Amino acid sequence: MLYQLYESQRSLMEPFSDLARFASKAFSNPLSMLGQSPFAQRMSAGYDLMHRLGKDYEKPEFGLRTIDVDGIDIAIHERVELNKPFCELRRFKRFSDDPATLDKLKNQPAVLIVAPLSGHYATLLRDTVKTMLKDHKVYITDWKNARLVPMSDGEFHLDDYVNYVQEFIRHVQGIYGNCHVMSVCQPTVPVLAAVSLMASRGETTPLSMTMMGGPIDARKSPTAVNNLAMNKSYDWFENNVIYRVPTNFAGAGRRVYPGFLQHSGFVAMNPSNHAKSHYDYFKDLIKGDDASTEAHRKFYDEYNAVLDMDADYYLDTIKVVFQDFSLVNGTWDVKGVDGKIERVQPQDITTTALFSVEGELDDISGSGQTEAVHAICSGVVASEQKHLEVPGAGHYGIFSGRRWREVVYPEVKSFILKHQPGSSVAKTGKATSKPVSALAKRTSTATKTVAKKVVRKK
């Protein structure tokens, strides 16, 4: 019923939002009668803010058309490689007419980025993808909005997520022989499960796994997000946050955790920050600060665009990751596409290098939650493991923004190259990884120096 009420309210607000947009443009036009008013700019700013607060935010696009590689413009063609009922595997194919550049691109590592299915679209990792494209062949999981998936496409469980990841890994391996995998936030758990199952069967596993800000062991330094999932029962979640999709969507009747509830939770974590941000936007509009207003729009166009998650997947995640801690307790059984039940055993991974990344100020996945992956992947030798804690970085800072580009990415790039067969770094071994015994030091001296410079720049 709540979903239907929300949709009714949204439909009711839509014409007012459109009217506010029209009024904003009318007051900002100096040639119109309204634009002659001494309060025109303030009125325009007020209506613009009203429009943005009331509008419906659609799925953004990645919008990556070109990238600059060593002063050469590289064209980017985004295409769907695999189309599954609940996810698309997207590839960002790079093109160049410069022979030297083209030869360089051909020999770069292939990386599968597994984006989170936790309320936002994969475009939240736009900066991650854009940066990675300079030195890697990039694929990404683009999860679909569950309210647009017809009931005829069946259910979607956490087990299905794990099976999808395995299929995507095999697909990229089939093209390049092998690949590297990067998971950001929520998918660190199913990605580790997928690679563990492949290792247990004796399949070829990825050359490396980079795990960033994920709840491998949510018992460590629990955050507000963790506490909610831990302190409420499974039945509470099923009875209070699961609703059926209204009839005006393709997935009518499907049980989902609605995106608008997730968005409300995001905002409720820092309501004063969002209120201040909107007020600053209003003031920037009045001042005519185009750079600041555009930055605000870009952020909230992404932040406010949310998707519904299938109820079975959402509830499975609550139970497996945040209540039973099945991964770290060694009790997680996954049902494969063939119906066979298999136990997830991370200790079976032996040939995949492991890199974990955490943000010092992460308020979603607390300190130590991602680093815990090293303890359960006991089959990976210490010299093939590495951990990085980024000083001053919050959750989003480890995969987007300046800290990602200046502190995290150089470490990720170096780690991947070290484990890429045929690369000069792999041959010389100059980019060495820190063993787990040195994790207490968190970062190398070089990384700490760069991090301090970034903090000072802030």
C-alpha positions as CSV (number, residue, x, y, z in Angstrom):
1,M,0.0,0.0,0.0
2,L,2.9,2.4,0.8
3,Y,4.3,2.0,-2.6
4,Q,1.0,2.9,-4.2
5,L,0.7,6.0,-2.0
6,Y,4.2,7.1,-2.9
7,E,3.5,6.7,-6.6
8,S,0.2,8.7,-6.2
9,Q,2.1,11.5,-4.4
10,R,4.8,11.5,-7.1
11,S,2.3,11.7,-9.9
12,L,0.5,14.5,-8.1
13,M,3.7,16.5,-7.6
14,E,5.0,16.0,-11.1
15,P,2.9,18.9,-12.7
16,F,3.9,21.3,-9.9
17,S,7.6,20.4,-10.4
18,D,7.2,21.1,-14.1
19,L,5.5,24.4,-13.4
20,A,8.3,25.3,-11.0
21,R,10.9,24.6,-13.7
22,F,9.0,26.9,-16.1
23,A,8.7,29.6,-13.5
24,S,12.4,29.4,-12.8
25,K,13.3,29.9,-16.5
26,A,10.8,32.7,-16.8
27,F,12.3,34.7,-13.9
28,S,15.8,34.0,-15.1
29,N,15.1,35.4,-18.6
30,P,16.0,39.1,-18.7
31,L,13.8,39.6,-21.8
32,S,10.7,38.4,-20.1
33,M,8.4,40.6,-18.0
34,L,9.0,38.5,-14.9
35,G,12.8,38.7,-15.4
36,Q,12.5,42.5,-15.0
37,S,11.6,42.2,-11.3
38,P,14.3,43.3,-8.8
39,F,13.7,39.9,-7.0
40,A,13.8,37.9,-10.3
41,Q,17.1,36.1,-9.5
42,R,15.9,35.0,-6.0
43,M,12.5,33.9,-7.4
44,S,14.3,31.9,-10.1
45,A,16.5,30.3,-7.6
46,G,13.6,29.4,-5.3
47,Y,11.6,27.8,-8.1
48,D,14.7,25.9,-9.4
49,L,15.2,24.4,-6.0
50,M,11.5,23.6,-5.7
51,H,11.7,21.8,-9.1
52,R,14.7,19.7,-8.1
53,L,13.2,18.7,-4.8
54,G,10.0,17.6,-6.4
55,K,11.2,16.0,-9.7
56,D,11.5,12.3,-10.5
57,Y,15.1,11.3,-11.1
58,E,15.6,8.8,-13.8
59,K,18.6,6.4,-14.3
60,P,21.6,8.5,-15.3
61,E,23.9,7.5,-18.2
62,F,27.6,6.9,-17.9
63,G,28.2,9.5,-20.6
64,L,31.8,8.5,-21.2
65,R,32.5,9.5,-24.8
66,T,36.3,10.1,-24.7
67,I,39.2,9.9,-22.3
68,D,42.6,11.4,-22.5
69,V,45.6,9.0,-22.5
70,D,49.0,10.6,-22.6
71,G,47.6,13.6,-24.5
72,I,45.7,11.4,-27.0
73,D,41.9,11.4,-27.2
74,I,40.5,7.9,-27.0
75,A,37.0,7.3,-28.2
76,I,34.7,5.2,-25.9
77,H,31.9,3.0,-27.2
78,E,29.7,1.7,-24.4
79,R,27.9,-1.6,-25.3
80,V,26.0,-4.4,-23.6
81,E,28.0,-7.7,-23.7
82,L,25.6,-9.9,-21.8
83,N,21.9,-9.2,-21.0
84,K,20.5,-11.1,-18.1
85,P,17.0,-10.6,-16.6
86,F,18.4,-8.6,-13.6
87,C,21.7,-7.3,-14.9
88,E,23.6,-6.1,-18.0
89,L,27.3,-6.7,-18.4
90,R,28.6,-3.5,-20.0
91,R,31.9,-3.0,-21.8
92,F,33.6,0.3,-22.5
93,K,35.4,-0.4,-25.8
94,R,38.2,2.0,-26.5
95,F,39.2,3.1,-30.1
96,S,42.1,5.1,-31.5
97,D,43.6,5.8,-34.9
98,D,47.0,6.3,-33.4
99,P,49.0,3.0,-34.0
100,A,51.3,3.4,-31.0
101,T,48.4,4.1,-28.7
102,L,46.3,1.3,-30.1
103,D,49.2,-1.2,-29.5
104,K,49.5,0.0,-26.0
105,L,45.7,-0.4,-25.3
106,K,45.7,-3.9,-26.6
107,N,48.2,-5.1,-24.0
108,Q,46.5,-3.7,-21.0
109,P,44.8,-5.8,-18.3
110,A,41.1,-6.6,-18.5
111,V,39.1,-5.7,-15.3
112,L,35.6,-6.7,-14.3
113,I,34.1,-4.0,-12.0
114,V,31.3,-5.4,-9.9
115,A,29.1,-2.5,-9.0
116,P,26.9,-2.6,-5.9
117,L,23.2,-3.5,-6.0
118,S,22.3,-1.5,-2.9
119,G,19.9,1.2,-4.1
120,H,21.9,3.3,-6.6
121,Y,22.7,2.6,-10.2
122,A,26.1,1.5,-11.4
123,T,26.7,5.0,-12.8
124,L,27.6,5.9,-9.2
125,L,31.0,4.4,-10.2
126,R,31.4,6.7,-13.2
127,D,34.6,8.2,-11.9
128,T,35.9,4.7,-11.1
129,V,35.3,3.6,-14.6
130,K,36.7,6.8,-16.2
131,T,39.9,6.5,-14.3
132,M,40.3,2.8,-14.9
133,L,39.8,3.2,-18.6
134,K,43.2,5.0,-18.9
135,D,45.1,1.8,-18.2
136,H,42.6,-1.1,-18.4
137,K,40.0,-2.9,-20.5
138,V,36.9,-2.2,-18.4
139,Y,33.7,-4.2,-17.9
140,I,31.0,-3.4,-15.3
141,T,27.8,-5.0,-13.9
142,D,24.9,-2.7,-14.6
143,W,22.1,-3.9,-12.3
144,K,18.5,-3.4,-13.4
145,N,15.7,-1.7,-11.5
146,A,13.6,-4.7,-10.2
147,R,10.4,-2.8,-10.7
148,L,11.0,-3.0,-14.5
149,V,11.7,-6.8,-14.5
150,P,8.5,-8.7,-15.3
151,M,7.3,-11.4,-13.0
152,S,7.8,-13.9,-15.8
153,D,11.6,-13.5,-15.5
154,G,11.4,-15.3,-12.1
155,E,12.9,-14.7,-8.7
156,F,16.3,-13.2,-7.9
157,H,18.2,-14.3,-4.8
158,L,21.7,-13.6,-3.4
159,D,22.6,-17.0,-4.9
160,D,21.6,-15.8,-8.3
161,Y,23.9,-12.7,-7.8
162,V,26.8,-15.1,-7.1
163,N,26.0,-17.1,-10.2
164,Y,25.8,-14.0,-12.3
165,V,29.3,-12.9,-11.2
166,Q,30.7,-16.4,-12.0
167,E,29.2,-16.2,-15.5
168,F,30.6,-12.7,-16.1
169,I,34.1,-13.7,-14.9
170,R,34.0,-16.7,-17.3
171,H,32.8,-14.5,-20.1
172,V,35.8,-12.1,-19.7
173,Q,38.2,-15.0,-19.2
174,G,36.9,-16.5,-22.5
175,I,38.0,-13.3,-24.3
176,Y,41.4,-12.6,-22.7
177,G,42.3,-15.9,-21.0
178,N,41.9,-14.3,-17.6
179,C,41.0,-11.1,-15.9
180,H,41.1,-9.0,-12.7
181,V,38.0,-8.4,-10.5
182,M,37.2,-5.2,-8.6
183,S,34.2,-5.1,-6.2
184,V,33.0,-1.9,-4.5
185,C,31.0,-2.1,-1.3
186,Q,28.1,-4.6,-1.2
187,P,29.5,-7.0,-3.9
188,T,32.6,-7.8,-2.0
189,V,30.7,-10.6,-0.3
190,P,29.1,-12.3,-3.4
191,V,32.3,-11.7,-5.4
192,L,34.4,-13.5,-2.8
193,A,31.7,-16.3,-2.8
194,A,31.8,-16.6,-6.6
195,V,35.6,-16.8,-6.8
196,S,35.7,-19.3,-3.8
197,L,33.2,-21.6,-5.6
198,M,35.3,-21.5,-8.8
199,A,38.4,-22.3,-6.8
200,S,36.7,-25.2,-5.0
201,R,35.7,-26.7,-8.4
202,G,39.2,-26.3,-9.8
203,E,38.2,-23.6,-12.3
204,T,40.6,-20.9,-13.3
205,T,40.1,-18.0,-10.9
206,P,40.8,-14.3,-11.6
207,L,44.4,-13.1,-11.4
208,S,43.5,-10.6,-8.7
209,M,40.6,-9.4,-6.5
210,T,40.4,-5.8,-5.4
211,M,37.8,-5.4,-2.6
212,M,36.8,-1.8,-1.6
213,G,34.8,-0.8,1.4
214,G,32.7,-3.9,1.8
215,P,31.0,-5.8,4.7
216,I,33.1,-9.0,4.6
217,D,32.8,-9.2,8.4
218,A,30.0,-6.7,9.5
219,R,30.7,-7.5,13.1
220,K,33.8,-5.3,13.1
221,S,33.3,-1.6,13.9
222,P,29.5,-1.8,13.1
223,T,28.0,1.4,11.6
224,A,24.5,2.7,11.7
225,V,23.7,0.7,8.6
226,N,25.0,-2.5,10.2
227,N,23.2,-1.9,13.5
228,L,19.9,-1.6,11.8
229,A,20.3,-4.9,10.0
230,M,21.6,-6.6,13.1
231,N,19.1,-5.3,15.6
232,K,15.9,-5.9,13.6
233,S,14.7,-9.5,12.9
234,Y,14.4,-11.0,9.5
235,D,10.6,-11.0,9.9
236,W,10.6,-7.3,10.8
237,F,12.3,-6.5,7.4
238,E,9.9,-8.7,5.5
239,N,6.9,-7.2,7.1
240,N,7.9,-3.5,7.2
241,V,10.1,-2.7,4.1
242,I,8.9,-5.1,1.4
243,Y,6.2,-4.0,-1.0
244,R,4.7,-5.0,-4.3
245,V,5.4,-3.0,-7.5
246,P,2.3,-1.0,-8.6
247,T,0.5,-1.9,-11.8
248,N,2.0,1.0,-13.9
249,F,5.4,-0.7,-14.1
250,A,6.6,-3.7,-16.1
251,G,7.4,-5.6,-12.9
252,A,3.9,-5.2,-11.5
253,G,3.3,-7.5,-8.6
254,R,7.0,-8.2,-7.9
255,R,8.0,-8.0,-4.2
256,V,10.8,-5.4,-3.8
257,Y,12.6,-3.3,-1.3
258,P,11.7,0.1,-2.9
259,G,14.4,2.6,-3.9
260,F,12.5,5.5,-2.3
261,L,12.8,3.8,1.1
262,Q,16.6,3.3,0.6
263,H,16.9,6.9,-0.4
264,S,15.0,8.1,2.7
265,G,17.5,6.0,4.8
266,F,20.5,7.6,3.0
267,V,19.1,11.1,3.7
268,A,18.2,10.3,7.3
269,M,21.9,9.4,8.0
270,N,22.9,13.1,7.5
271,P,19.8,15.3,7.2
272,S,21.6,18.5,8.2
273,N,24.3,18.0,5.6
274,H,21.7,17.6,2.8
275,A,19.7,20.6,4.1
276,K,22.8,22.8,4.1
277,S,23.8,21.5,0.6
278,H,20.4,22.6,-0.8
279,Y,20.6,26.0,0.9
280,D,24.1,26.5,-0.5
281,Y,22.8,25.6,-3.9
282,F,20.1,28.3,-3.5
283,K,22.7,30.9,-2.6
284,D,25.0,29.8,-5.4
285,L,22.1,30.3,-7.9
286,I,21.6,33.8,-6.6
287,K,25.3,34.6,-6.9
288,G,25.5,33.1,-10.3
289,D,28.2,30.6,-9.3
290,D,27.7,28.3,-12.3
291,A,30.5,25.9,-11.3
292,S,29.1,25.2,-7.8
293,T,25.5,24.9,-9.0
294,E,26.5,22.4,-11.8
295,A,28.5,20.3,-9.3
296,H,25.5,20.2,-7.0
297,R,23.2,19.1,-9.9
298,K,25.6,16.4,-11.0
299,F,25.9,15.0,-7.5
300,Y,22.2,14.9,-6.7
301,D,21.2,13.7,-10.2
302,E,23.1,10.6,-9.2
303,Y,22.3,10.5,-5.5
304,N,18.6,10.9,-6.0
305,A,18.3,8.3,-8.8
306,V,17.6,5.0,-7.0
307,L,16.4,1.6,-8.0
308,D,14.2,-1.1,-6.4
309,M,15.8,-4.4,-5.2
310,D,14.1,-7.7,-5.5
311,A,12.8,-8.7,-2.1
312,D,14.4,-12.2,-2.1
313,Y,17.8,-10.8,-2.8
314,Y,17.5,-8.0,-0.2
315,L,16.3,-10.4,2.5
316,D,18.9,-12.9,1.7
317,T,21.6,-10.3,2.1
318,I,20.2,-9.1,5.4
319,K,20.3,-12.7,6.7
320,V,23.6,-14.0,5.2
321,V,25.7,-10.9,5.6
322,F,24.4,-9.0,8.6
323,Q,22.7,-11.5,10.8
324,D,24.2,-15.0,10.3
325,F,27.6,-13.8,9.2
326,S,27.6,-16.9,7.0
327,L,30.7,-16.0,5.0
328,V,33.1,-15.6,8.0
329,N,31.5,-18.4,9.9
330,G,32.0,-20.8,7.0
331,T,28.3,-21.8,6.9
332,W,27.2,-20.3,3.6
333,D,25.7,-22.7,1.1
334,V,25.0,-21.4,-2.4
335,K,22.6,-23.0,-5.0
336,G,24.1,-23.1,-8.4
337,V,22.4,-22.7,-11.8
338,D,22.3,-26.6,-12.0
339,G,20.5,-26.8,-8.6
340,K,23.5,-28.1,-6.8
341,I,24.2,-26.8,-3.3
342,E,27.9,-25.9,-2.6
343,R,29.6,-24.6,0.5
344,V,31.5,-21.3,0.1
345,Q,35.1,-21.9,1.2
346,P,37.4,-18.9,0.7
347,Q,40.4,-20.9,2.0
348,D,40.3,-22.8,-1.4
349,I,41.5,-19.6,-3.2
350,T,45.2,-20.0,-3.9
351,T,46.0,-18.4,-7.2
352,T,44.2,-15.1,-6.9
353,A,46.1,-12.1,-5.4
354,L,44.1,-10.1,-2.9
355,F,44.0,-6.4,-2.3
356,S,41.6,-4.7,0.2
357,V,40.9,-1.0,0.5
358,E,39.2,0.9,3.3
359,G,38.4,4.5,4.1
360,E,39.5,5.8,7.4
361,L,36.2,7.7,7.9
362,D,33.8,5.2,6.2
363,D,30.4,5.3,7.9
364,I,28.9,2.5,5.8
365,S,31.5,-0.3,6.0
366,G,33.4,0.3,9.2
367,S,37.1,-0.1,9.9
368,G,38.3,-3.7,9.6
369,Q,35.2,-5.1,7.8
370,T,37.0,-5.3,4.4
371,E,40.4,-6.2,5.8
372,A,38.8,-9.3,7.4
373,V,39.0,-10.9,3.9
374,H,42.6,-11.7,4.5
375,A,42.0,-13.9,7.5
376,I,39.5,-16.1,5.7
377,C,41.5,-16.3,2.5
378,S,44.2,-18.4,4.2
379,G,45.1,-20.2,1.0
380,V,46.6,-17.0,-0.6
381,V,50.2,-16.5,0.4
382,A,51.1,-13.4,2.4
383,S,53.2,-11.9,-0.4
384,E,50.2,-11.9,-2.6
385,Q,48.0,-10.0,-0.2
386,K,47.8,-6.2,0.5
387,H,45.7,-3.8,2.5
388,L,45.3,-0.1,2.2
389,E,43.5,2.3,4.5
390,V,43.0,5.7,3.0
391,P,43.5,8.6,5.5
392,G,40.6,11.1,5.6
393,A,38.5,9.1,3.1
394,G,34.8,8.3,3.7
395,H,32.9,5.6,1.9
396,Y,32.6,7.3,-1.5
397,G,36.1,8.8,-1.3
398,I,37.8,5.4,-1.9
399,F,36.2,5.0,-5.4
400,S,35.3,8.5,-6.5
401,G,36.9,11.9,-6.3
402,R,40.4,13.2,-5.7
403,R,41.5,10.7,-3.1
404,W,40.4,7.8,-5.4
405,R,42.4,9.3,-8.3
406,E,45.5,10.4,-6.4
407,V,45.8,7.9,-3.6
408,V,43.8,4.7,-4.3
409,Y,44.0,4.3,-8.0
410,P,47.9,4.4,-8.3
411,E,47.9,1.5,-5.7
412,V,45.2,-0.4,-7.6
413,K,46.9,0.0,-10.9
414,S,50.3,-1.1,-9.5
415,F,48.7,-4.2,-7.9
416,I,46.9,-5.3,-11.0
417,L,50.0,-4.8,-13.2
418,K,52.1,-6.8,-10.8
419,H,49.8,-9.7,-11.3
420,Q,49.3,-9.3,-15.1
421,P,51.2,-11.9,-17.0
422,G,53.6,-10.4,-19.5
423,S,53.6,-6.9,-18.0
424,S,56.9,-5.2,-17.4
425,V,56.0,-4.8,-13.7
426,A,55.2,-8.5,-13.4
427,K,58.5,-9.4,-14.9
428,T,60.6,-7.1,-12.8
429,G,58.6,-7.4,-9.6
430,K,59.3,-3.8,-8.8
431,A,55.7,-3.1,-7.6
432,T,55.8,-5.2,-4.5
433,S,52.8,-6.0,-2.4
434,K,52.7,-5.7,1.3
435,P,52.2,-9.0,3.2
436,V,49.4,-9.4,5.7
437,S,52.0,-9.4,8.5
438,A,52.6,-5.7,7.7
439,L,48.9,-4.8,7.6
440,A,49.2,-2.9,10.8
441,K,51.3,-0.4,9.0
442,R,48.3,0.1,6.6
443,T,50.1,1.8,3.8
444,S,53.6,2.1,2.5
445,T,55.7,5.2,3.3
446,A,55.1,6.5,-0.3
447,T,51.3,6.1,0.0
448,K,51.3,7.9,3.4
449,T,53.3,10.8,1.9
450,V,50.8,11.2,-1.0
451,A,47.9,10.9,1.4
452,K,49.3,13.6,3.7
453,K,49.7,15.9,0.6
454,V,46.1,15.4,-0.3
455,V,44.9,16.1,3.2
456,R,46.9,19.4,3.2
457,K,45.4,20.4,-0.1
458,K,42.0,19.9,1.4
